[in-house]
Amino acid sequence: MDEIVSSNGLVSIWDFIGEEIDSASSRGSSPTAELQGLEDIPAEDFEEPCEALGTSGGTAAFYRLRYRSDRAPNGVPLDFFIGKDLAHASDEVEFYAKLRWAVQTSDAWRRFGQRAMSCPGVARLECVNPKTQERSRRAILLLENLRQGFSQMRLLDLKMGAETSVACWKGKSRLNAWKNSLVDQRTNSACEGFRLEGIEGPPEGLEERMRQVMEGVASSKYVSPKVIKRFTLQRLRAAEILEFWLDVSHLGAGGALHAQRAALRAFEDVGSLLQAVLGLEVPQQWIGSSVALAVEMGALQAEPKVAVKVFDWGRAELNTVTEFAYLQPPEKESRAHYWKQYLRALGRLYWELGRVVLHRCCSWAWSVLVLELRSLSPTLLRAALLGEQASTARSVTHCMGLLQMDPRGGAGEVSLPLLGRPEQGSSRESSTFGLVGMLRMHVHAPVEGVGTCQVRIQEVESDLDALGLSSSLIITVRALAFERAGDARVYLEAFQSECPAPLPRGHVCAQSTPPGRFGPGRLRWKTSCLEFRAGAAEEAWAKLREGPLSRFAAAEHLPPSVALPEEVDEKAQHFLRHLLP
């Protein structure tokens, strides 16, 4: 315990956050002894040496693999697999070998196996150390390459479950399980049951946010840049995670349609994964496993490529009906406890994707825009040291303005009055709700609100000190497109009266800019074009209405006029009633 206590007596979470200290290699396991059902792939099948790949999270090394042109199996792309260093993945070999057997003997496991990464076996290949450039022959676990088929991929690594480690399970010591529990308690794992562990190809808005967070704690002796980035990601809520995942504003006009199609595909694929998991006959104990969400971000596509896969089985057990029957009652209770957490996390992800589809894809027309000036304090040190949960890190809305879109459409520069109250203690302190600044932007509104609405934020002119804004805060503009004008007015009135906003009767789509840059008496944005697309919602409505889990996906905001299937799968009903908050 002394090794993790700093000189001032405080436990420093920065010493171990996100790290996996117990590895398979530290327990002396033999990779070759655990193949059991996986093939020993000849090294001659692949080009050597293998170069290291960057990763979105975790500590294991990954390597780029490529079949020799004359050795690739028929119909398999040359880059279909990547390699994972078996020194950090020996426990996964047993799971993949057992899964390979299970998909051949059970329809339920076959459906699940379609959502897991392919893993044919292990090869011993010559690899290049990325730090020293030295070459050595290593045992490499072959895994399906999610990058295959993407011109440029954005990948989310979502770690599932409210508890991501269990003491004395798969070699996890009590001390390291306690360390991981501190991370769980301070991140989105404790709030929504899963957290963002890593991201490849982050959007500009997230990169700028990370830069400002790192500047805010740069002087701390407790923290390294890698830890700052990881902890920032781990504290994001699901709505923010999905907004960043779907942000393709760098591709220019047409990004809204690309994002809508990607959201629909992801919603369908995660729904299929959830149904497959609910179809498994006995509880599983999958500790710290992940779901990968990948989307095409290199070019606009009418049908953007999306991939949804489950992976990371280092601390997972594949449990069959026969094996579960022989477990002792405490062991069965443990499996049921952690299985419930996994289902809750996966269900919450599906529900959040359903909300995105419902509000972003199902509106027939936008009528009103509400623009908010918001700030977020990068309180990472307090969160890490004192145990502040992600649910307590909230953005503050300082002022907002309402723009009624002209039914005739059109484009032009707009100076929007921002309404709010000066902060207490400022030179303009007042309890009166009134004009506090101006937001300058360019708006392109479609005719009758049907089509794509573009909003390009330029700058905010205001007494920033009076609003309590400083360069130490992350300041963004959030734009909300409302389907019903009445919902927008009620939303503004709730902010004016300092009351919670009621649920809207129509659809609402929200997007945020990257953090703004401070100037004399103003905030500026360089590239911050937001797109909202409405109309042609038939396909999105159909996706929400079909399947046994449709009510679960859209129950929060479905209008009474929408007809849903009368019968819902029994497991889905149980899931709704007992597994979700």
N, C-alpha and C positions, 0 to 999 in steps of 0.2 A: 504493500500500500504506500510506502514512503516514496516510491519512484514516481508517483503521480501527484504528489503534493508539492506545491511551489513554496518558495521561501517565505511568502506572507501567510502561509497556512491555508490558502484556497486551493481547491481541486481545480486543476487546469484542464478543461475539456479539450483544449487545443492539442494536447499531447497525444490524443488517441482518437479524435473524432473521425469517423468514417474508415478507420484502419482495421484490417483483419489480421490480428497477430497470430492466432492459431491457424496454421496452415497444414495441409496434408503432409507436406514434406517434414514438418517439425515433429510429426508423430511417427515418422519412420515407415510410412506405408510404401509399398512397392508398386509403382504404376503397372509394370508388366504382369504382376501377380493378380491384378484386378480386372483384366480385360474381359473375362467371362462373358462371351457372347459378342463382343466387338472384334472386328477384324484387325489383324496386323497388316497395315497398308504398306506395300513396298515403297522404299524411298525413291526408287527409280521412276515412279509415276510423276514426280514433281520436279520443277526446276529448282536448282540450288545455287547459291545460298538463299535463305528466306529472310527478308527484311522485316523489321519490327513495324507495327502499326500503332498509331495513337489510339487511345481509348477514352470513352466518355466517363468512366468511373471504374473503381476497383483497383486492385494491385497486380493482377496477373498480366503477364506479357502476352501480346497477340502478334502473330506473324502473317505476312501476306503470302498466300500459297497460289501456285498456278500449275495446272497440269501441263505436262509435256504434250505437244500437239498430237503425238502418235500414241499416247497412253490414256487419254481421257475416255471415260465410258461413253457409249453412244447417247447422244442427246443431252449430255451434261456440259455446261459452259466451262471453259478453262479456269475461270476464277470463281467457281461455285462454292469453294470452301476457304475458310481461314483457319489458322492454327492457334491453339491456346496452349501455353506452356504447362505441361502436365504436372510440374512441380507445385503449381497452384490449383490444380484441377483434378487430382487423383480421386477425390470423393465423387466427382461427377461421372467418372467412368462407370461406376456401379449403377448409378441411376439410368444413364443412357443405355447400358446393356440390358437392364431389366425392362426399360420402356420398349426397346426393340423387340423383346419377347412378348410383352403385354399387347402391343398393337396387333400381333398375329393371332392372339387368342381371345380378344375381347373387342366387341364393337365400340364400347364406351371408351376404352383406351385408344382405339384406332382414331376416333373423332378427336380426342385430345392430342394424339400424336401429330395430327395435321397442323396443329398450332405450335408445336415445339420445333426447335432447330434440328435439322438432320445431323446425325453423327454416325458415320460409318465405322470409325475406328481410330487407331493410333498409328502414327508413322514416326520414325526416327530420322530427323532431317538436320542438315547443317544450317545453323541460324547465326545472324549477325547481332551482337550485343549493341543496342542503340547508343550506349554511353561510351563504351571503350572501342567499338568497332571490331572486337575480337570475334572469331568464328569458333563455334563449338557445336557438336551434335547433341540434339536434345530430343526428348520424347514429346511429341506434339499431338494434342487431341484435335481431330478434324471436326469443325463445326460449320454449319451453313453460313455462308457469307451474305449478310443482309444488304451489303452495298451492291451486290450483283443486280444489275438491271436499272440502277439509278445513275443518272448523269451527275447529280449532286444530291446527297442525302442529308436530311436533318433527322437525328435519332435521339429519342428519349429513352433513358434507362430508369424505369419506375420500380422501386423496391417495394414489394407488397407485404402488408401485415403491420399491425400496430407494434408488435414486438419482433425485432429482426435478429434476435439471438436468444438461445436457451442454454442455461448452465448445464454442463455435463452432457450435452447433446452433440454428437458428431465431433468430439474433441474440443468443444468450447469450454474453457475453464470458467470457474465462478467469477474470478476477477474480471476477465475480459467480457463475460456476459453482463456484468454490472456496468462496465465502461460503455458497452453498446446501449444499455438501457438508458443511460444519460443522454445519448444522442437521440434515441427514440423520443424521449420526453420533451426535447427541445426543438423538434422538427415536425413536419406535417404528418409524420407517422402517427403521432398521438392525436392529431386533429381529424384527419380524413382517412387514416388507415394505410396510406402509402406516401412515398416521398420521391422526389426527383433526385436520383443519385448522380446522374451525369447527362450531358447533352453534347451532341456533335452537330456542328453547323449552326450555332446559336444566331438569332436575329440581331440586328443592330441595337434594338431597344434593350435587349438583355445584356449585350456586351457593354453598352454605355452604363447601364445600371450597376453591373459588376465593377466597372472601373471606378464609379463614384463610391461604392461601398469599400473598395480596397483603399482609396485615398482617405476615407474616414477613419480607418484603423491602421494606417501605414506605420504609425509611430509605436504601435504596441509591440512589446517584447514577447507576447504570448503566441503570436499568430504568424503564419507563413502565407504567401499568396495562394498556394494550392488549397490550404485549409479554408481561407476566406471564400474562395470561389465555391468550394464544395458545400460549405455550410449555408451560403446564400441560396444555392439551388435547393438544398434540403428543406428550407423553410418556406418555399413557394407553395401557395395553395393551388388546388386543381384548376380553378378558373384561370389563374395566371399562367400555369403551365401550358394549358391548351391554347390560350391566346398567343403565347410565344411560339408554340409549335406550328400554328397556322399562319404566322406572320410571314407573308411573302411580298411585303411592300417593296422590297428591293427589285422585284421583277417588273414594277411599273403597272400601268393600266391593265386590268384583267385579273389582278391578283385575287379579287373577291370571289370570282367564279371558281378559280383554282382551289381556294381554301374551302369553299362550300363542298365541292366534289370530294376533296380529301376528307373532310369531316364526315360526310355520308358514308364513305368507304370504311373509315376507321370505326364508326359506330356499328356498322354491319359486322365487321370482323371481330370486334371486341364482344359483341352480342353472341356470335358463334362460339367464341372462346368460353364465355360465361355459361352457355348452354352445355358445352362439352364438359366443363368442370362440374356443373350441377348433376351431370349424368353419371359421374363416378360413384360407385356403389358404397364405398366406405370412406371415412375421413382420412385425409392425408396430412402429414406434418412436413410442410414445405417452408422452412425457416429461411428468410432472407433471399428468396427467389425473386425474379424480376420479370416484368413485361416490357418488351421493346415496342415502341411506336416509331415507325420510320415514314417519312414523306418526301416526295420529290420537291426540291427547292432550287434546282438549277435552271429550269425553264418552265414557262407556262404551258400547261397541258389540258386538253379537254377532259381527259380521264387521268389525273395524276396518279402515279404509282404510290401505293401505301402498303406497308408491311406491319403485321402484328404477330409477334412471336413471344413465347415464354422461354426463359432460359435461366442459367445460374442455379445449378442443383447441388452445389457443394455441401449444403446442409439440409438436403431434402431426402425423404424416404418415400419410395414407391410402395404403397401398401395394397396388397391384394385381399380379396374377401377371406381366403383361407388364413392368411397371416394375421389379419385383424381378429379373427375368431379366437386365435390362440393367445392374444395379448391379455395381460392382467387388467382388472378394472381400472387401476390408476393410469395405466398406459393408454387404455381406450379413452379415458377422460381427457388426457393430455392431447391426444390426436384430435378429438372433437373440439377442444378449446382453440387450438391453433388453426384448425380447418375453418372454424367460424370466422376467425380474423381474416383469413385469406379470402373467403367468399365475400365478406363485407367490403374488403378493399377492392376486389375486382368489380363487385356490384356498384360501388361508389364511382369507380372510374367509368363504368358504362353509363351510369346516371348522369354524370357530368358531361359526357359526350352527347347524351340525349338532349341535355339542355342547350348545348351548342347548336345541334342540328335544329332543334325546335325554334330557337330565337334567330339564328343567323340564316337559316335556309328556308323557313316556312312563312315568312312575311310576304304578303301580296303587294304591299306598297309602304314606303316610309313617308311620314308627314311632318315630323318635327325633329330637330336636332337639339340636344342639350349638351353644352360644353362645360366641363368642370376643371378647375385648377386644383390639383391635388399634390400632397407632399407625403413622403414616407421617410422616417428617420432610420438610418442604418444602425440599429441597436444590437449589433452582433456580440459585442463583448458582454453586455449585460445579459443577453439571452444565453450565452454559453456558460458564464460563470454562475449566474443566479438562477438558472433554470426557467427562464421565460419561454413559454410555449409559442409556437408559430401563430396560434389563434389570437395572441395579444398584439401582434405586429400588424397594425391597421393603418391604411392610408387615411389622411385627413383631407376633407374637402373644404377649401377656403372660400371659394366663390364659384358661381356658375351663371351661365346665360342661356337663353332659349331663343332658337331661330326657327320660325315658321317657314317651311319651304313653299315657294310659289308653285301652285299647280301647273303653271305654264312652263316650268322648268327654266333653265338658263344657267349661266356661269358668270362669276365676277368676284371682285374683292368685297369683303364684308368686315365692318368694324362692329363687333358684338359687345354691348355693355355687359359687364360682369357684376353680379349682385352678391353682396355678402356683408359681413360685419368686421370692422377692424379688430385686431386682437387686443385683449385687455393689457394695459400697461404701455401701449403704443401712444405716439403723439396724437393719433386720431382716434383714440379710444372712444367708442360710442356703442350704445345698445341698439341703435337704429340700423335697420336692414336697408341698405341702399347701394348706390353705385360705388365700386371700389377700384375699377380699372376697365380697360378695353382689351379685347382679344381680336387681333387682326389675322384674317385667314382668307383663303380663296376657296370658294364653294362651287361645285358643279352639280346642280340638282336635275334629275330626270323629270320628264313630263309626268304629271300625276303621281310622282314618287315611285314609278315602276321602272326598274332598270338599275343602273349603278350610280350611286351618289358618291362624289369624291370631295374630301375635306383636306385641305393642305394648310396646316397650322404654320404661322409665320412668327408672331411675337405676341407677348403680353406686356402692356404698359400699365404700371400700377405703382403705388407706394408699397414696395415689397416688405419694408420694415414694419409697416402698419399691419400687414397681413401675417407677420411672424415668419417670413420666408428668408432663408439664408442659404449660402452656398454649401452648408453642411447637410442640407436636405436633398433628397431625390425628388425633383419636381416634374410632374408630367401633366399633360392635358388629356382628359378622358372624354371621348365623344360617345354619346348614346343616341342611337337612332330609334325613334318611337314610331310604332305603327298607328297608334291612336293619339290624337292631340290631347285628349283629356288626361291620359296617363302622364304625359309630359308636364302638364300644368300641375297636376297633383304632386308629382315628384318635386317640382320647384317649390310649391307651397309647403311641402313637408320639410325641405331644407330651410326655408325661411322661418318656420315655426319651431325648428330644432326638434322635429319629431321623426320617428322612423318612417321611411317611405312605404306605402302599402304595395302589395303585389299588383303588377299591372294587369289589365284585362286583355291587352294585346301583346304583340311581340316587341322585344327590346333587344337591340344588339349593341354591345359596348366594345370599344377598342381604345387603346392608349398609345400615346406617342412615346418615343424615347425621352429620357430626361433632357430638360432644357438647359441652355447655357446662360449664365448670368451676365448682364451688361448694366450700364448706368440706368437705373430705374426701370429696367425691362428684362424680360426673358426671351431668348430667341431659339428657334428651331431651324436646322438646316434642311433636313429631309424628313418629313413627317406627314406623308400623304396617307390618309385612311380611306378605305373604300367600304361602302355598304351596298349590298345588292339585294333587290326585292323583285318579286314576280317569279313565275314558273316554279311554283312550290309543290306541284303535284307529286313529283318523285320523292321529295323529302317527307311529305305527309304519308306516302305509301310506306316508306321505310319505318316510320314510327308506328304505323298501324299493324304491320305484319309481324308475325312471330309471337311465341308465348310470353315474351317478356315486354311486350309493347306498353302495357299499362305502367310497368315499373319505369320505363325510359321516359315517359312523357306525362306522368300523372300530375305533376305539380301545376302545369299551366294549360292543359288541354281544354279548349272550349267545349261546352256541353253538346254542341252540334256534331262533334266528330264521333263517328261510330267506330267502336273498337270491337275486336272479337269477343264473343260472349264467354268463351271458355279460356281460362288461363291455366297453364301447366301447374300441377299441384306443388311441385318444388318451387316454382317461381312465387306462388302465393305464400308459401312458408318463408321464403326469402324476404318477401316484402314485409311480412308481419313481425318477424323475429330478428332479422339480421341487420336491418338498417335503422339508423336513428330516426 
